[in-house]
Amino acid sequence: MEYQEGKGKFIKTWGELGTNWGINKTMGQIHGLLLISISELTTDDIMSELKISRGNVNMNLRSLVEWGLIVKVEKDGDRKDYYAAIKDIWTVFRHIIKKRKEKELHPMIHLLEELEALQPLDDKSVEFIKMMDELSLFSNKADKALDNLVNSKANILVSSYMKFMR
């Protein structure tokens, strides 16, 4: 396989995988392109490489910056904005976890906190409250576990994983 073919496969697959962690396919493709680029890219560079519109590129670049996966870079004497990916994969992983918690886990925890005020009236409501309590316990434990993961250092996680695998 030649470089261009491998590059194309990687960008396409990274875009598809991105949908699994909460971003759209184009956003994932832009992130994949920036991950493997040896230098910062402009909006025009990205449009040309991925054959997508300026509006689509701009919208997805803003989202990637918001997610903390890329940074905007200014170059002296050049009015164009350049973009570069955060290349430390541990940092990327942590940013994705933080965003997923904000978008998915925290709304569930807030809902479950609201439902704590329910009073049992009959068998159905007792069962409902029991399930909400279990979901609340699980969600809060997951939140704490993910916080520990996000706040841990990469080498601690890797060494723990290696011990587990032995």
Backbone torsions as a table, in degrees:
resi	resn	phi	psi	omega
1	MET	NA	135.1	179.4
2	GLU	-88.7	164.1	-177.0
3	TYR	-52.7	-50.8	-176.0
4	GLN	-61.2	-40.3	179.0
5	GLU	-67.0	-44.1	178.0
6	GLY	-62.6	-42.8	178.4
7	LYS	-60.5	-47.0	179.7
8	GLY	-61.3	-43.4	178.9
9	LYS	-63.1	-43.1	-179.8
10	PHE	-61.9	-49.4	-177.8
11	ILE	-61.0	-44.0	179.6
12	LYS	-62.5	-47.6	-178.2
13	THR	-67.5	-40.2	178.8
14	TRP	-61.4	-38.8	177.2
15	GLY	-63.7	-43.1	178.9
16	GLU	-66.9	-40.7	178.6
17	LEU	-66.0	-33.6	179.9
18	GLY	-56.7	-31.9	179.3
19	THR	-64.6	-23.5	178.3
20	ASN	-76.6	-23.3	178.6
21	TRP	-110.3	21.6	166.0
22	GLY	97.6	13.5	175.5
23	ILE	-120.7	161.6	-179.7
24	ASN	-79.6	166.3	-174.6
25	LYS	-60.3	-43.8	-179.1
26	THR	-65.6	-40.4	177.5
27	MET	-59.9	-41.8	177.6
28	GLY	-64.8	-39.8	179.1
29	GLN	-65.4	-42.2	177.8
30	ILE	-62.6	-43.6	178.8
31	HIS	-61.9	-44.0	178.5
32	GLY	-60.0	-43.6	178.2
33	LEU	-60.4	-46.3	-179.5
34	LEU	-67.5	-33.2	178.3
35	LEU	-60.6	-39.5	-174.5
36	ILE	-96.7	-0.8	-179.6
37	SER	-78.3	140.0	-179.0
38	ILE	-82.9	-12.0	177.0
39	SER	-143.3	170.0	179.2
40	GLU	-64.9	151.3	-179.6
41	LEU	-121.2	150.0	175.0
42	THR	-91.6	170.3	174.7
43	THR	-57.0	-43.5	179.7
44	ASP	-61.2	-41.0	178.3
45	ASP	-59.4	-45.0	-177.5
46	ILE	-67.5	-43.2	177.7
47	MET	-57.6	-45.4	-177.5
48	SER	-66.4	-44.3	-176.8
49	GLU	-67.7	-43.6	-174.5
50	LEU	-98.3	-7.1	178.8
51	LYS	58.3	52.2	177.6
52	ILE	-129.6	162.1	-173.6
53	SER	-72.6	159.1	178.9
54	ARG	-60.2	-44.7	-179.9
55	GLY	-60.3	-43.0	179.0
56	ASN	-63.3	-44.2	179.0
57	VAL	-63.1	-49.7	-177.6
58	ASN	-59.8	-44.6	-179.5
59	MET	-61.8	-44.2	-178.2
60	ASN	-73.7	-32.5	175.1
61	LEU	-63.8	-43.1	177.8
62	ARG	-58.8	-43.5	179.9
63	SER	-65.1	-41.7	179.4
64	LEU	-64.5	-37.0	175.6
65	VAL	-65.0	-44.6	179.1
66	GLU	-60.1	-39.1	178.4
67	TRP	-71.8	-13.6	-178.1
68	GLY	79.6	19.5	-177.7
69	LEU	-93.5	-21.2	176.7
70	ILE	-137.5	165.6	176.6
71	VAL	-129.0	149.8	174.6
72	LYS	-88.2	134.4	-177.4
73	VAL	-121.0	132.6	175.4
74	GLU	-105.2	139.9	178.4
75	LYS	-113.7	133.7	179.7
76	ASP	-55.7	133.2	176.5
77	GLY	78.3	4.4	-179.5
78	ASP	-125.7	128.2	-177.2
79	ARG	-84.1	-12.0	-179.1
80	LYS	-74.7	151.0	172.2
81	ASP	-90.5	138.9	176.5
82	TYR	-115.6	153.5	-178.2
83	TYR	-130.8	142.1	178.5
84	ALA	-136.3	144.2	177.8
85	ALA	-81.4	147.7	166.1
86	ILE	-69.8	121.7	-172.1
87	LYS	-98.2	-7.3	175.5
88	ASP	-78.7	108.0	-173.0
89	ILE	-63.6	-32.6	176.1
90	TRP	-61.6	-42.9	177.7
91	THR	-64.1	-42.8	177.7
92	VAL	-58.7	-48.1	-179.9
93	PHE	-58.1	-44.8	-179.7
94	ARG	-64.4	-41.3	178.7
95	HIS	-64.3	-39.1	178.9
96	ILE	-64.8	-43.7	178.4
97	ILE	-60.2	-46.0	-179.7
98	LYS	-58.2	-46.6	-179.0
99	LYS	-65.7	-41.8	-180.0
100	ARG	-64.2	-38.6	176.6
101	LYS	-61.2	-45.4	179.9
102	GLU	-60.2	-43.1	-173.6
103	LYS	-83.2	-28.7	-171.5
104	GLU	-118.9	-50.7	-173.6
105	LEU	-77.7	-45.5	-177.6
106	HIS	-62.7	-41.3	175.0
107	PRO	-60.3	-36.6	178.0
108	MET	-66.1	-43.7	179.5
109	ILE	-61.7	-42.3	179.1
110	HIS	-64.1	-41.3	177.2
111	LEU	-61.3	-46.2	-178.6
112	LEU	-64.5	-34.8	175.7
113	GLU	-63.8	-40.0	177.0
114	GLU	-62.7	-38.4	-176.1
115	LEU	-77.0	-9.3	178.7
116	GLU	-61.5	-23.8	-177.5
117	ALA	-77.8	-7.9	-179.3
118	LEU	-62.8	140.3	178.0
119	GLN	-107.0	136.0	178.4
120	PRO	-70.1	127.9	-179.5
121	LEU	-116.1	-31.3	-178.4
122	ASP	-152.8	-176.0	-177.3
123	ASP	-60.6	-39.5	-179.9
124	LYS	-63.3	-45.8	-178.5
125	SER	-69.7	-33.5	176.5
126	VAL	-62.8	-46.0	179.3
127	GLU	-64.2	-41.6	178.2
128	PHE	-60.5	-47.8	-179.1
129	ILE	-63.5	-40.8	178.4
130	LYS	-59.3	-45.8	-179.9
131	MET	-66.3	-39.7	179.3
132	MET	-64.0	-38.2	177.3
133	ASP	-63.6	-43.0	178.8
134	GLU	-65.0	-43.3	177.4
135	LEU	-62.5	-39.4	179.5
136	SER	-64.0	-46.4	178.6
137	LEU	-58.9	-48.7	-179.8
138	PHE	-62.5	-46.5	-177.4
139	SER	-62.1	-41.9	179.5
140	ASN	-68.1	-38.0	176.6
141	LYS	-66.8	-40.8	177.6
142	ALA	-62.5	-41.3	178.8
143	ASP	-60.7	-45.5	179.2
144	LYS	-66.2	-41.5	179.0
145	ALA	-62.9	-42.7	178.7
146	LEU	-67.3	-36.5	174.8
147	ASP	-60.5	-44.3	178.4
148	ASN	-61.7	-40.9	179.2
149	LEU	-64.9	-45.6	-179.0
150	VAL	-64.3	-36.2	-176.7
151	ASN	-87.2	-7.1	-179.7
152	SER	-81.7	159.9	176.9
153	LYS	-86.2	148.5	-176.2
154	ALA	-58.8	-42.0	-175.7
155	ASN	-66.6	-28.7	176.7
156	ILE	-68.4	-44.1	179.9
157	LEU	-63.8	-45.5	-178.2
158	VAL	-64.1	-44.5	-179.3
159	SER	-66.0	-38.2	177.2
160	SER	-63.8	-42.5	179.7
161	TYR	-62.5	-43.6	-179.4
162	MET	-64.1	-38.8	177.1
163	LYS	-64.0	-41.5	-180.0
164	PHE	-62.6	-39.7	-176.4
165	MET	-71.7	-23.5	-179.7
166	ARG	-72.6	NA	NA
